[in-house]
Amino acid sequence: MDSTTCSSSDTCAAAVGNSSLSSLDLVIYGTSGLVAMGLSTIIALQLDAVSRLFLSPKSLLAKRRREYKYALEQGNEYTALMIRQHVGGGKGLYLPKTESIVWEKISKTDSEGMTELISGMLDSEKATPVIVAIEQDIEDDNNPNEYYLFLAFPPESKSAGVSTPVAATVYRRVRVPLISFCDKLAEAFRKQMTSTALCFTADANCGLGTDMLTGVVKDCDHGVATIANPAWMTTLALIVSNNTQNITTTQFETIIFALCRLDAFRVRESVGVSRTVLFALPGQSCVPLLLPLVQKVFVHERHLFVYDGCCHSVEYGLGLIKKYGSSYRQKASKEEWALVSETPGVTSAVYPMAPLRHNRALPETLAKLNSSQASIVEAWMASVNVFLDMKAKEKKNFYTPFVCRLGFLMKRSGIGNGDGSDLSELALKNVLEFITGSKSRALPDKVMDSAKTSLKRKREDAEKEFFASNKLTSDERTLVEKCVFTHKSILIGEKTLLDTVQPKEDWSLKAAKKLKSCLCCLPGEGEEEDDDEDDDVEGEANVMESTKSDTDISQPSNSSKGGSRSKYVDGKAGFAFDPNMFSKK
């Protein structure tokens, strides 16, 4: 695969269809098509700076989004190629020219063949296949537009047991029709009883939070198996974003259920006392497309949403780009399955896959940022936006995640008690209790000691490698905040998302919904746990009405009047209220 696949002619061709563009616009489009190539970040930014001078904000955003889409697609294809190489024996043995003949093919009319394959896959005495790719097969003369699932079966090994081999080796490779096969696989899993819980982590912080927690969970070794940033999820998100084959929502849900259960079954040997498999969704880019589907399918499983402020996320994202480069050709540090099968964080964290719509002020504010900053800001906003949307509908979708503020773990502040004390260890304990399902029983001291040491190391590494040399200037922070504020429902600075879990021994997933106290009262005084039925209906109607438009302002106020909770809690005060939602008499 050529590292400079993107051509300026492709971008120009896409722009020609827009008759409103001037000839100068077309020249700029052709030049800016180079940004998605494997050129240096400096050159890319220089070209983007030229575009910012001559293109209107809307045209600039359209150009950038095409570049983001191209980078995501090319990066995903390259990751799939590396996975194919891994299951084909590794770099030394893999022969790309033999790809078309080494795959066993089962058609969608071969129901018996699919049933037999699934029966073998669910044999607990055998190693479970890995998911190589979800792709269309252009060599399929009958239906080149059909999506197929590519599975690879590890060779039998007494020494390896049922675990996936770490090193590259030659697998048995099978191609099956995606939709019909997942229908059968999902049906088979629904008939199985399992004692293993699933925990899904989504983020709005350029992947730092999920990477830290996944690493901590591995290091403390308390019976939680981890599946981080699986490439097949990124592929599925891309298909959802450009659903040319009209796959239904129900079919997407079935695919997610079947493949998540398959991956969880594959790592069963790593599941210990906590009986949990932790899935880290691949980056904030995929969250807007995958989280609603995953939550609906696994509504009774554990869900964790980790977020950070937008400026901190931009700084970390810029650090990723600086360290790994802007090329989509990202290779794993080692040719090991867990690393090869991951979507690179620099791809899934910095490019928005589901751009925000119906925000008229956003193009103009994003145009004042360079391309890298703008892409991270939009990806972060899209992730937080879907969180807010799902929380607004929680009475219908039952979305009750552990909302984790990364600032607690990073020791940035003591928000929650107001005195600036370090709450990182208590916050870590709380989130580990949620992930492991052990809130009602204490985590062993050995586990907590390992977790604290791991978190400290990862926090120091993040500060040194990513934050220290990528601090935004005061002017840049102002520009980022202006972009975020165009959403109107997203507050910035020292504000926290609705239902952020405050670090304490007796933590709760839900903040009090109905407040009869004022700011002069202590938190908890005058509160009722449950709203009556009438208030529930009225509150839901107000929330739904406020989310119909991106122009509703939800800012905290120090007013002592009672009313409904805003979508955010002011970290510097006991509670924050939305003045637009106060009851009027």
C-alpha positions in Angstrom: 0.0 0.0 0.0 1.4 3.4 -1.0 1.8 5.7 1.9 0.7 8.7 -0.2 -2.5 7.3 -1.6 -4.4 10.5 -1.2 -4.2 12.6 -4.4 -5.2 16.2 -4.9 -7.2 15.2 -7.9 -9.5 13.1 -5.8 -10.3 16.1 -3.6 -10.7 18.4 -6.6 -13.1 15.9 -8.1 -15.2 15.9 -5.0 -15.2 19.7 -5.0 -16.1 20.2 -8.6 -19.6 19.0 -8.0 -20.2 22.1 -5.9 -21.0 24.8 -8.4 -20.8 27.5 -5.8 -17.0 27.2 -5.4 -14.8 29.6 -7.2 -11.8 28.6 -9.3 -9.6 29.7 -6.4 -11.5 27.4 -4.1 -10.8 24.5 -6.4 -7.1 25.3 -6.4 -7.1 25.4 -2.7 -9.1 22.1 -2.5 -6.5 20.4 -4.7 -3.6 21.6 -2.6 -5.3 20.8 0.7 -5.9 17.2 -0.4 -2.3 16.6 0.5 -3.1 17.1 4.2 -4.4 13.5 4.6 -1.2 12.1 3.2 1.7 10.9 5.3 3.4 14.3 5.1 4.7 16.1 8.2 2.3 17.9 10.5 4.1 21.2 9.8 3.5 20.9 6.0 -0.1 19.9 6.6 -0.7 22.9 8.9 0.9 25.3 6.4 -1.4 24.1 3.7 -4.4 24.4 6.0 -3.3 27.9 6.9 -3.5 28.8 3.2 -7.0 27.3 3.0 -8.1 29.4 6.0 -7.1 32.5 4.1 -9.1 31.9 1.0 -12.0 29.6 1.8 -15.2 30.6 3.5 -15.8 29.0 7.0 -18.4 26.6 5.5 -16.2 25.6 2.6 -13.2 25.1 4.9 -15.1 22.9 7.2 -16.4 20.8 4.3 -12.8 20.4 3.0 -11.6 19.4 6.4 -14.3 16.9 6.9 -13.4 15.2 3.7 -9.9 15.0 4.9 -11.0 13.5 8.2 -13.1 10.9 6.4 -10.3 10.0 4.2 -7.8 9.7 7.0 -10.2 7.5 9.0 -10.9 5.2 6.1 -7.3 4.8 5.1 -6.2 4.2 8.6 -8.8 1.6 9.1 -7.8 -0.2 5.9 -4.2 -0.2 6.9 -5.0 -1.7 10.3 -7.1 -4.4 8.6 -4.1 -5.1 6.4 -1.8 -5.5 9.4 -4.3 -7.9 11.0 -4.4 -9.9 7.8 -0.6 -10.1 7.9 -0.7 -11.2 11.5 -3.1 -14.1 10.9 -1.2 -15.0 7.7 2.0 -15.8 9.6 3.5 -12.4 10.2 5.6 -10.2 8.1 8.0 -12.9 7.0 5.4 -15.4 5.9 2.4 -13.4 4.7 1.8 -13.4 1.0 -0.8 -10.8 -0.1 -1.1 -12.4 -3.6 -2.6 -15.5 -2.1 -5.3 -13.7 -0.1 -8.1 -14.6 -2.4 -7.4 -18.3 -2.3 -6.6 -18.9 1.4 -10.0 -17.9 2.7 -12.7 -20.5 2.9 -16.0 -19.0 1.7 -19.4 -19.8 3.1 -22.3 -18.2 1.3 -25.5 -16.8 2.9 -27.5 -19.7 1.3 -25.3 -22.2 3.1 -27.3 -22.3 6.4 -26.0 -25.7 7.3 -22.4 -24.6 6.8 -22.8 -21.5 9.1 -24.5 -23.5 11.8 -21.7 -26.1 11.8 -19.1 -23.3 12.0 -20.8 -21.6 14.9 -21.1 -24.9 16.7 -17.3 -25.3 16.6 -16.8 -21.7 17.6 -18.7 -22.1 20.8 -16.8 -25.2 21.8 -15.2 -24.1 25.1 -12.4 -26.6 24.6 -11.2 -24.9 21.5 -9.6 -21.5 20.9 -12.2 -18.9 19.6 -11.6 -17.2 16.3 -10.5 -13.6 16.1 -12.3 -11.0 14.0 -10.0 -9.9 11.2 -12.2 -7.5 9.2 -15.7 -6.5 8.1 -15.4 -5.7 4.4 -17.0 -5.9 1.0 -15.3 -8.5 -1.3 -14.7 -6.8 -4.7 -13.8 -10.2 -6.1 -17.2 -11.6 -5.4 -18.8 -11.6 -8.8 -22.3 -12.4 -7.5 -22.6 -9.5 -5.0 -19.5 -7.2 -4.6 -21.5 -4.9 -2.4 -22.3 -7.6 0.2 -20.5 -7.1 3.5 -18.6 -10.1 4.8 -17.1 -11.0 8.2 -13.6 -12.4 8.0 -12.7 -14.8 10.9 -9.4 -16.4 11.7 -9.2 -19.6 13.7 -5.9 -20.1 15.7 -4.0 -23.4 15.2 -4.7 -25.9 18.0 -2.0 -25.9 20.7 -2.0 -27.7 24.0 0.5 -25.2 25.5 -1.6 -22.2 24.6 -4.9 -23.7 25.7 -7.9 -21.7 24.4 -6.2 -18.3 24.5 -5.5 -16.3 21.4 -1.8 -16.7 20.4 0.2 -13.6 21.2 2.6 -13.9 18.3 1.8 -14.0 14.6 1.1 -17.4 13.1 -0.9 -19.0 10.3 -4.6 -19.2 11.1 -7.4 -21.0 9.4 -9.3 -18.2 7.6 -13.0 -18.2 6.9 -15.2 -15.6 5.1 -18.9 -15.5 6.0 -21.8 -13.2 5.1 -22.0 -10.5 7.8 -25.7 -10.1 8.5 -27.0 -13.6 8.1 -24.1 -15.1 10.0 -24.4 -12.6 12.9 -28.1 -13.4 13.1 -27.3 -17.1 13.7 -24.4 -16.3 16.0 -26.5 -13.9 18.1 -29.2 -16.6 18.4 -26.7 -19.1 19.6 -25.3 -16.8 22.3 -28.8 -15.9 23.5 -29.3 -19.5 24.2 -26.2 -19.7 26.3 -26.0 -18.8 30.0 -23.1 -16.7 31.1 -21.9 -15.4 34.5 -19.5 -12.9 32.8 -20.5 -9.3 33.0 -19.5 -6.7 30.3 -18.4 -3.2 31.0 -18.2 -0.7 28.1 -16.0 2.4 28.3 -16.6 5.4 26.1 -14.6 8.7 26.3 -14.5 12.3 25.5 -10.8 13.0 26.2 -8.9 11.8 23.1 -8.6 8.3 24.6 -6.5 9.1 27.6 -9.0 8.1 30.2 -9.9 4.8 28.6 -6.2 4.0 28.0 -5.3 4.8 31.6 -8.1 2.7 33.1 -7.6 -0.2 30.7 -3.9 -0.2 31.7 -4.7 0.1 35.4 -7.2 -2.8 35.2 -4.5 -4.9 33.6 -1.8 -4.0 36.1 -3.9 -4.6 39.2 -4.9 -8.1 37.8 -8.2 -8.6 39.6 -10.0 -10.9 37.2 -11.0 -8.4 34.5 -10.2 -9.3 30.9 -9.7 -6.3 28.6 -10.5 -5.7 24.9 -9.2 -2.2 23.9 -10.1 -0.2 20.8 -11.0 -3.3 18.6 -10.5 -2.4 15.0 -13.7 -4.2 13.9 -15.7 -1.6 16.0 -14.1 1.2 14.1 -15.0 -0.5 10.8 -18.6 -0.9 12.0 -18.7 2.8 13.0 -17.5 3.8 9.5 -20.2 1.6 8.0 -22.9 3.2 10.2 -21.6 6.7 9.2 -21.9 5.9 5.5 -24.6 3.2 5.3 -24.8 2.8 1.5 -26.3 -0.7 1.8 -29.2 0.4 4.0 -28.4 -1.9 6.9 -31.2 -1.4 9.4 -30.6 -0.3 13.0 -31.8 -3.7 14.2 -29.3 -5.5 12.1 -26.5 -3.2 13.4 -27.6 -4.0 17.0 -27.5 -7.8 16.2 -24.0 -7.5 14.7 -22.8 -5.7 17.8 -24.4 -8.2 20.2 -22.9 -11.2 18.3 -19.4 -9.8 17.9 -19.1 -8.4 21.4 -20.2 -11.7 22.9 -17.8 -13.5 20.5 -14.9 -11.4 21.6 -15.8 -11.8 25.3 -16.0 -15.5 24.8 -12.6 -15.5 23.2 -10.9 -14.0 26.3 -12.7 -16.3 28.8 -9.5 -17.8 30.0 -8.4 -14.3 31.2 -11.6 -13.7 33.2 -11.0 -14.2 36.9 -12.6 -13.4 40.2 -14.3 -10.2 39.0 -16.1 -12.1 36.1 -15.9 -9.1 33.9 -14.8 -8.2 30.4 -13.9 -4.5 29.8 -14.5 -3.2 26.3 -12.9 0.2 25.5 -14.8 1.7 22.5 -12.2 2.9 20.0 -11.8 6.6 20.6 -14.1 9.6 20.9 -14.5 9.5 17.1 -16.6 6.3 17.3 -18.6 7.2 20.4 -21.4 9.1 18.7 -22.1 6.2 16.3 -21.5 3.2 18.6 -22.5 4.2 22.1 -26.3 4.4 21.4 -26.2 1.0 19.7 -24.0 -0.6 22.3 -26.1 0.8 25.2 -29.4 -0.3 23.7 -28.1 -3.9 23.1 -26.4 -4.2 26.5 -28.7 -2.0 28.5 -28.3 -4.1 31.7 -24.5 -4.2 31.5 -22.1 -1.7 33.0 -21.3 1.5 31.1 -18.6 4.0 31.9 -18.2 7.5 30.3 -14.8 9.1 30.9 -14.5 12.8 30.0 -12.1 15.7 30.3 -12.3 19.4 29.5 -12.0 20.3 25.8 -8.8 22.2 26.2 -7.1 19.4 28.0 -8.3 17.0 25.3 -6.9 19.2 22.6 -3.5 19.3 24.3 -3.4 15.5 24.6 -4.6 15.0 21.1 -1.9 17.4 19.8 0.6 15.3 21.8 -0.6 12.1 20.1 -0.1 13.7 16.7 3.3 15.0 17.7 4.5 11.6 18.9 3.0 9.3 16.3 2.7 11.7 13.3 -0.3 12.4 11.1 0.2 9.5 8.7 -2.6 6.9 8.6 0.1 4.2 8.4 0.3 3.5 12.1 2.0 0.2 13.0 1.8 -1.6 16.3 4.9 -1.4 18.6 5.0 -5.2 18.6 3.5 -7.8 16.4 1.2 -9.1 19.1 -2.5 -9.7 18.7 -3.6 -7.3 21.4 -1.7 -4.5 19.8 -2.1 -5.3 16.1 -5.9 -5.6 16.5 -6.3 -2.1 18.1 -7.3 1.0 16.2 -4.4 3.5 16.7 -5.4 6.2 19.2 -4.0 8.9 17.0 -6.6 8.0 14.4 -9.7 7.3 16.5 -9.1 10.2 18.9 -8.4 13.2 16.7 -10.7 12.8 13.6 -14.5 13.4 14.0 -16.4 10.5 12.4 -19.9 11.9 13.1 -19.7 15.7 12.6 -22.1 18.0 14.5 -25.0 19.2 12.5 -27.4 22.1 12.8 -24.8 24.3 14.6 -24.6 27.4 12.4 -22.0 29.2 14.5 -19.6 26.3 14.5 -17.9 26.7 11.1 -16.9 30.2 11.8 -15.4 29.5 15.2 -13.6 26.3 14.0 -12.1 28.2 11.1 -10.0 30.2 13.5 -8.3 27.0 14.7 -5.7 25.0 12.7 -6.9 21.7 11.2 -5.5 19.5 14.0 -7.1 21.6 16.8 -10.4 21.9 14.9 -10.7 18.2 14.3 -10.1 17.3 18.0 -12.5 20.0 19.2 -15.3 18.7 16.8 -14.6 15.0 17.8 -14.8 16.0 21.5 -18.0 18.0 21.1 -19.6 15.2 19.1 -18.9 12.7 21.9 -20.2 14.9 24.6 -23.2 15.8 22.5 -24.3 12.1 22.2 -23.8 11.7 26.0 -26.1 14.7 26.6 -28.6 13.4 24.2 -28.7 9.9 25.8 -28.9 11.4 29.3 -31.8 13.5 28.2 -33.7 10.4 27.2 -32.6 8.2 30.1 -36.1 7.5 31.3 -36.7 5.7 28.0 -33.2 4.2 27.3 -32.2 3.6 30.9 -28.7 5.0 30.3 -27.1 5.2 33.8 -23.4 5.2 33.3 -20.6 5.8 35.8 -19.7 9.3 34.7 -15.9 9.7 35.4 -14.2 13.1 35.3 -10.6 12.6 34.3 -9.5 15.6 36.3 -10.0 13.6 39.5 -7.7 10.9 38.3 -5.1 13.4 37.0 -5.0 15.3 40.4 -5.9 18.6 38.7 -8.3 19.7 41.4 -10.3 18.6 44.4 -13.7 19.5 42.8 -16.4 18.1 44.9 -15.2 19.2 48.3 -14.0 22.7 47.3 -10.7 22.6 49.3 -8.4 21.5 46.5 -7.4 18.3 48.2 -6.2 15.3 46.2 -9.1 13.0 45.4 -7.4 10.8 42.8 -7.0 7.7 44.9 -10.6 7.8 46.1 -11.8 8.5 42.5 -9.7 5.5 41.4 -11.2 3.3 44.0 -14.7 4.3 43.1 -14.3 3.6 39.4 -12.5 0.3 40.0 -15.4 -0.8 42.3 -17.7 -0.1 39.4 -15.7 -1.9 36.8 -15.2 -4.9 38.9 -18.7 -4.9 40.3 -17.3 -4.9 43.9 -18.9 -1.8 45.5 -20.5 -4.0 48.2 -17.2 -5.6 49.1 -13.8 -4.0 49.6 -11.1 -4.4 47.0 -8.0 -6.2 48.4 -5.2 -3.9 49.5 -2.8 -5.6 47.1 -5.1 -4.7 44.2 -5.5 -1.1 45.3 -1.8 -0.7 45.8 -1.0 -2.0 42.3 -3.8 0.2 40.9 -2.4 3.4 42.6 1.1 2.7 41.4 -0.1 2.1 37.9 -2.2 5.2 37.8 0.7 7.3 39.2 3.0 6.1 36.5 0.5 6.6 33.7 -0.4 10.1 35.0 3.2 11.1 35.1 3.9 9.7 31.6 0.9 11.6 30.2 2.0 14.9 31.8 5.6 14.5 30.6 5.0 13.1 27.0 1.8 14.8 26.0 0.8 17.8 28.1 4.0 19.5 29.0 5.0 20.5 25.5 1.6 21.0 24.0 0.0 23.6 26.3 -2.4 25.9 24.6 -1.8 29.6 24.8 -4.3 31.9 26.4 -5.6 33.0 23.0 -5.9 29.4 21.8 -7.9 28.4 24.9 -10.2 31.2 24.3 -10.8 30.1 20.7 -11.4 26.5 21.8 -13.9 27.6 24.4 -15.7 29.7 21.8 -16.1 26.7 19.6 -17.5 24.6 22.5 -19.9 27.3 23.6 -21.6 27.4 20.2 -23.2 24.1 21.3 -24.9 26.1 24.2 -25.6 22.9 26.2 -21.9 22.2 26.8 -20.4 24.2 29.6 -16.6 24.7 30.0 -14.0 25.4 32.6 -14.6 23.9 36.0 -18.1 22.5 35.2 -18.9 18.8 35.3 -21.3 16.7 33.3 -24.6 15.7 34.7 -24.4 12.8 37.2 -20.6 13.0 37.4 -19.7 10.6 40.2 -18.2 12.6 43.1 -15.3 10.8 44.8 -16.5 9.5 48.1 -16.8 6.2 50.0 -20.6 6.0 49.4 -20.6 7.1 45.8 -23.7 7.1 43.6 -24.3 6.9 39.8 -27.1 9.5 40.1 -27.1 13.0 41.5 -30.2 14.1 43.3 -32.8 15.1 40.7 -35.2 17.1 42.7 -33.9 19.9 45.0 -35.9 21.7 47.6 -32.8 23.2 49.2 -30.9 26.4 48.3 -27.2 27.1 48.1 -27.0 28.0 51.8 -28.1 24.5 52.6 -25.8 21.5 52.8 -26.0 19.1 49.9 -28.6 16.5 50.7 -30.8 18.7 52.9 -34.3 19.1 51.6 -33.8 16.6 48.8 -36.1 13.8 47.7 -34.8 10.6 46.1 -37.7 10.2 43.7 -39.8 12.6 41.8 -43.5 12.1 41.7 -45.0 11.0 38.4 -46.2 14.5 37.4 -42.7 16.0 37.9 -41.2 13.1 35.9 -43.3 13.8 32.9 -42.9 17.6 33.2 -39.1 17.3 33.7 -38.7 14.9 30.7 -40.7 17.2 28.5 -38.5 20.2 29.5 -35.3 18.3 28.8 -36.5 17.0 25.5 -37.7 20.5 24.5 -34.3 21.9 25.4 -32.4 19.4 23.3 -34.4 20.1 20.1 -32.3 23.2 19.4 -28.6 23.9 19.8 -29.3 27.4 20.8 -30.7 26.8 24.3 -28.3 28.2 26.9 -27.7 26.1 30.0 -25.5 28.1 32.4 -25.1 27.7 36.1 -26.3 30.5 38.4 -25.9 31.3 42.1 -29.6 31.9 42.3 -31.1 30.4 45.4 -34.4 29.7 43.8 -35.6 26.1 43.5 -36.0 24.4 40.2 -34.9 21.6 37.9 -31.2 20.6 37.8 -29.2 21.8 34.9 -27.2 19.4 32.7 -24.1 20.4 34.7 -22.9 20.8 38.3 -20.7 23.8 39.1 -17.7 22.3 40.8 -17.1 25.5 42.9 -20.6 25.6 44.4 -22.9 23.1 45.9 -25.3 23.0 43.0 -25.8 24.8 39.7 -29.1 25.7 38.2 -30.3 26.5 34.7 -32.1 29.9 34.9 -34.1 29.1 31.7 -35.7 26.1 33.4 -36.8 27.8 36.7 -40.4 27.4 37.4 -42.3 30.6 36.9 -45.2 31.6 39.1 
